[in-house]
Amino acid sequence: MTALAGWGRTAPSVAVVRAAGEDDQLAEAVAGAPVRGVIARGLGRSYGDPAQNGGGAVLDMTSRSRVLSVDVPSGRVLVEAGASLDHLMQHLLPLGLMVPVSPGTRQVTVGGAVAADIHGKNHHAAGSFCDHVESLDLLTADGVVRSVSRESDPQLFWATAGGMGLTGLVLRVLLRMSHVESAHYVVDTERARDLDDLMARLEADDHRYPHSVAWIDCLARGSALGRSVITRGRSARVAELPRSLQRAPLVFRPSTRLTVPDVCPPRLLNGLTVRAFNELWFRKAPRRVRRDVQGLGQFFHPLDAVEDWNRIYGPRGFLQYQFVVPFGEEQALRDVVRRLSDAGTASFLAVLKRFGTGNPGPLSFPAPGWTLALDIPVGGGLGELLDDLDRSVLDAGGRLYLAKDSRATARTVHAMYPRVAEFRAVRDRVDPHRHFRSDLARRLDL
């Protein structure tokens, strides 16, 4: 038995962890699952409990990480679900192929990317991860490996997209990659003086950039409420690189520069330290810089250079709170930022993006609107604050991201996701006895 937790290091539970084998061995593991069921687990980067299964079984899929076939002209790649995005980038960037959607870390498996239907800085331009999945091999509860696509079984395909691993084990994914000339990005950076200035700039100019994100100082108050640093960019062409990079434009050699020890005090991140960090981060950002060339890791995944960075929050861990509210509900976003500022919530990682059109997945998170994500240390009064924010998000027609959530109630989530019944109907068809279960599924009654 092994204790498992999400990346936020809260609410661990104990399960039997088994390494994934070949397809037939996985089918046997599913058939022989204990009463409390089985769930897949990748690299454990979901912040909450979707890859935990207290009292049941957890299948570690990371040994299934092969790239099985590559068609460079079409960009189609067949890959096992345990492969990480980092592995794909290092393997395929030399061929001029880039993962079409990347979150803030490369340490996510392809299977996890499907289960959470991950999004990145380019959702407004390219959608979420499963919009680029052409088909997948899914081991269902009856032991059958099904080739599932939008055409062959659209209901099962879209229930699996964002379905948090509850429709079956994703074994292999046929993914359509993006073609790039380099492993670098041309980046524009600018400051926004407050939240209204930020939203106006994003609304006016995001259509010019494939990738866009803003860091927000959630402790700023008064006229500076929501002051921000906007970072937007696109893949760099070879001719745009400095001469020193043009000789090998597709080289990608990520490295870890720092490891956080597991000895950080519980209150290292507090109002004073985060306020000082936010002030420094805002002041060091240029007021306006254009066409800066940055490496892929610097632009997409700066925290991947710090191994075990989640330890900085101390032994009590942290929550990530991410929500989306529709366009036209900007006042709800303002109210959330104001309440976080008034409460002195010590989040130094707060990012705002604009989502484009969502896909048909009943549990897929992205929808047209504003999405804000915050990392918040666990502390007194936090539960009451977040429950209050949940009500504001729900009243605005918004919802929480299940891959980040670790504390919402079933009642709240069902109200935010009105198509839960459609998802359950698909589960009833392919897993009527609920072989696939998780702590999240039990908590949210999925």
N, C-alpha and C positions, 0 to 999 in steps of 0.2 A: 504494500500500500504506500502511496506517495502523496504528499501534500502539494496541491497545485493552486496557483493564484494567477490572476491576470497581471498585466503590466503595471497596473496601479498598486499591486501588492496588498489588496484588501480582500477580506472574506475568502480565505483559502478553504479548500475542502479536500478530502482524502479519497483517492480512487486507485483502482488497479490500472497501472500504465503498461501497455504492451507495445512493442515495436511493430510497425507494419511489416508484413511479409508480402508475398505474391498475391495475386488476385484471389486464388482459391483459399489461401490462408486467411485473408481478410473476410471472405465469405463465411468461413468457419467461425471466426471471432464474432461476427455479427450474429450468426445463428446461435452461438453459445453464450450470448451476452447475459449478464446477471439481471435480476429483476429490475434494477434501476437503470438498465440500458447501457448504451455505448455512445460515445461521441468522438469525432476526430479532433486532433490537436496538431497545430503546426509549430510555429516559433513562439507562441504565447504572447503575441503583441496586441491582442484585444485587451482593452483596459479593464474590463469586468470579468464576467463569469461564463461566456459562451463556450469556452473550451475546457470547462470543468464539469465533473459529473460525480458529485459526492456519493460514495457508496456503490458506484457503478464502475464501468470500465472506460478507459480513455486510450485511443489508438494514436500513437506517435507516428505521424506520417512523414517525418522529415527524411527518412532513409530512402524514400521514393522520390528522387530528385533528378532523374535523367531528362535531358533534352533528347527526344526520340527522333525528331525529323525537323529539318529547316528548309523552307523554300524561300530563298532570298528575294526573287523578283516579286512574288505575291505578298511576302511578309508573313506567311503562315508558318506557325511553329507548333509542333505537337510536343507537349511537355508533361511530365508527371506532376501530380498535384503537390508533392512535397518540396519541389524546387522553390527556392526563394527568388524574389525579384532581384536581389543582389547577384545571385548565380546567373540569372538570365542576362542581366546587363553585362557582366564580365564575359560571358560566353558569346553574346550576340552583338554587342556594340562593335567589335572589330569587323563584323560583317555589314555594318551600317544599319542595324536594327535596334530600336529602342522600345522598351515597354510603353504601351500607349497611354497608360494611366499609372501614376505613382503617388502614393501618399507621402507623408513626411518621413518615412523610413523605408529602406530597402529590405529590412529584415522581416518580410511578410511572405508567406508561401502563396503559391498560385491558388491552391485550394482555399486558403483563408481569404484571398482576394475575391474569389467567387462567392464564398459564404457570406462575406460582409459587403459584397458589391462595392468595393472601395472606390473612392474618388480622390482627385488631386487638385492641383491649382488650375487645371484645364477643363473642369466640368462644363463651364459655360461654352466651351468650344468643342469638346470631344466626348462629353458624357462620362459615364462611370465604367468600371472595368468590364462588366458583363456585356456592355454594348459592343465590345471588341472580341467577345468569345463567340466562335462560330459553332462549336459543339463541345460536348464533354461526355466522358464515360462515367456513369454513376452506378455504384453498387447499391442496390436497394435492399430493403429488409428481407425480401424473399430469396436473396442470394444471386439474383440475376444482375449482370452488368449491362446496363442500357446505354446505348448511344443516343444522347438527348440533344436536340437542337430546337431552334424556334420553329422549324418546319415539322419535325417529327413528333414533338410533344410540347407545344408552346406553354401549356399550363405548368408542366413539370420543370421546364427550362427556367421560366421566370419565378417559380416558387423556390428554386434552388439559388437563383441570383438574389443574394441578400437574405437567404433563408436560414442563415446561421448554422448550417450543417445538419439541419433536422430532416431533410428529405432523403439523405443517404450519404455514402462516402464518395466524394469526388476523387476519381483515380487519375484521369488524364484530361487535359484541356487542349483544344485546338484554338490557338490565340492568334489574332491578326496584329502583328507588330507595326510600328511606325518606322518609316525610312528617315534616316538622318545622315548628314555629312560629317558631323563631329560629335564629340562627347562634351561639348561646351554650349553655353547659352549667352545670348546677347541680352543684357538686363538693364532696365531703367528703374531707378529708385528715386523716391521723393517723399517728403514729409507732408502730412495733412494736419492742420492745426486743431481739429476737433472732429467729432463723429459725423456731423452734417457735411463738413468739408470732405471727409473721407468718402462718404456714400456718393456725394456728387461727382467726385473724380472717378470713382469706379464705374458709376453708371454712364458717364460721358465717354470714357476711353477704353473700357475693358474689351470692346469689340475689336480693338487694334492689336490685342495681345492674346496668343494662345494660352499663356499661363499668367495667373494673377493672384496675389494674396496680399493681405495687410496685417501687420502686427499692431495690436492695440495696447495702449497703456491703460489698463483697467483700474489703476489707482489714481489717475489724474482726475481733478475735480474742477468745478466752476467752468470758466470759459475754455479750459483745456480738456474738458471731458471727452474721452475717446480719441485723444491725439494719437497719431498713428504713423507708421512707416510703411509705404506701399512698395512692393517689389513685383515687377512684371517683366516677362521676357519671352523669348522664342529660341528655338534651336539655331545655333550659329552655323553659317555656311563656312566652308574652308577659307574662302577669300576674306572673311571678316576676322579671322584669327590673327594674333601676332605671328610674326615669322617663326618664332621659336616653337609654336604649336602646330604650324602648318605641315611640318615634316611627318607628324604622326597624329592626325586630328582625332582619330577614334580610340586612342589609348585611354583606358580607364583603370586606374590603380588606386582604389580607395584605401585609406589607412585609418587606424584608430590612434588618435593622438593622446588620449587620456582615458583612464579607467577610474570610476568613482568607487571608493572602498565602501564596504557595507558597515560603516561605523558612523555615519552622519547623525548628528543629534536630532531629536524629534522636531525642534523648532528652528532649525537652521534657516528655513524659508518662512519669514514672517513679514508683517507689514513694513518694518524698517528696512530689512535686507532687500525685499522685492522692490520697494519704492526706490531705493538707491540704484538697483540694477536697471529698473525701467528708465530712470532719469539718464543714466549713462548710455543705455541703448538708444534712446531717442536722440540724445545730443550727438552721439557719434555718427548717426546716419546722416548722409548728405542731404541738404535741402532739396537738391535736384541733381541727378547725374544721369547721363544718357549713354547707351551703347557700351556699358561695361561688360567685359567678357569674363564669365565665371564658369568654373568646372561644374559638371553635373552634380557632384556631391555637395558642393557649396550652395548651389541654387536650390536643390530639392531636399537634401538630407543633412543639414548641418549637425544635427544631434547624433547622427550615426558615427561621427568622429569621436564621440564620448561614450565609451562602453559602460553599460549598466547605469545610464544617467538617471534612471528612475529611483536609484538609491538616495539621491540628493534630498528626497522628501522625508527621509528617515524611516524608522521601522513601522510607523503608523500608516504609511503609504499616502496615496492621493487619488482623487477622482478626476476623470476628464468628463466635462459636461459639454456636449455639443448638441445644438439644435438648429433647425431651419425654420424661418417664418416667411410667408409669401411676400413677394413684392406688393407694395401698398400697405404693408404692416410695419413700416419703418418706426412708428412710435413705440411699438412693442420692443423692438431692438434697442431704441433709446432708453426705454424704461429698464430693461435688463442691465445695460451697461451702467446706468445711474445707480441702480440698487447694488450692483457689485462694488462700485466705487464707494458708495455710502457705507457699505458693510466692511470696507477695508480688506476685501478678499484678495489674498496674496497670490495672484496668478501672474507669473512672468511669461507664460506661454499662452497668449490669447490671440487667435487669428480669425480674421473675417474674410469670407469669400462670397462670390455671387454664383449661385447655381443656375444652370440652364434647364432645359426640359428633362424631366425624369423619364425612366423607362417603365415597362409594364409590371415589374416585379412588385407583388403586393406588400413585401416587407423591405423593399429597397428604399434607402433613406433619402437620396437627393430628390428635390423638387424645386421648381423655379422660385428663387427667393434668396434671402440673406442667411448664411450659415456662420455661426460663431462657435468656436471651440476654445475651451479653457481648461488648463490643468490647475487643480485646486488642492492644497494640502488638507488632509483630514483634520478636523478640529471642531471644537464646540460650536453649536449653533448652525453648522453647515447644512445638516439635513433639513431644518426648518426653512432656511433660505432657498435651497434648491427645490423643495416642495412648492414654495411660493412662485419660483420662476417657472416650474412646470405648468402651473395654472395659467400664467401669463402666456406662455408659448402655446398652450392648448387653446386658450381663448382667441389667439391670433390665427388659428388654423395651422399651427406648426407642429413639429414633432421632434423627438430625440433620436439619436443615432444608436441603434442597438449594439453595435460593436464597441461603443465607448461607454455605454450605460452600465452601472453596477448597483443602482439603488431605486430605480423607478418601480411603481406598482403595476400590476396587471391591468387594473382599471384605467390608469392613466395612459398606458401604452396602447390599449385596445381603442381608446377614444382617439388617440393620435393616428392610429393606423386602422382606418375603417374597413380595410379589406382583409383583416385577419381571418374572417370566415372563409374567404377564398383560399387562403394559404392552408388552413386546416382541412379543407375539402381535398386538396391535393395530398396532404399527409395521410388522410384516411384511405386514399386510394393506394398509395405505395407503401405505407407503414401503419396499417390499422392497429397493430398491437404496441406501437410506440417503442420499437427497438432503439431508435435514435433519440436520446434524451440528454439534457444538460442542466446545470444549475440555473442558467438563464431561462431555459424552456419551462422549468418548474416555477420559477419566480414570476414569470410573465404569463403563465398559463397559455403557452403556445402549442 
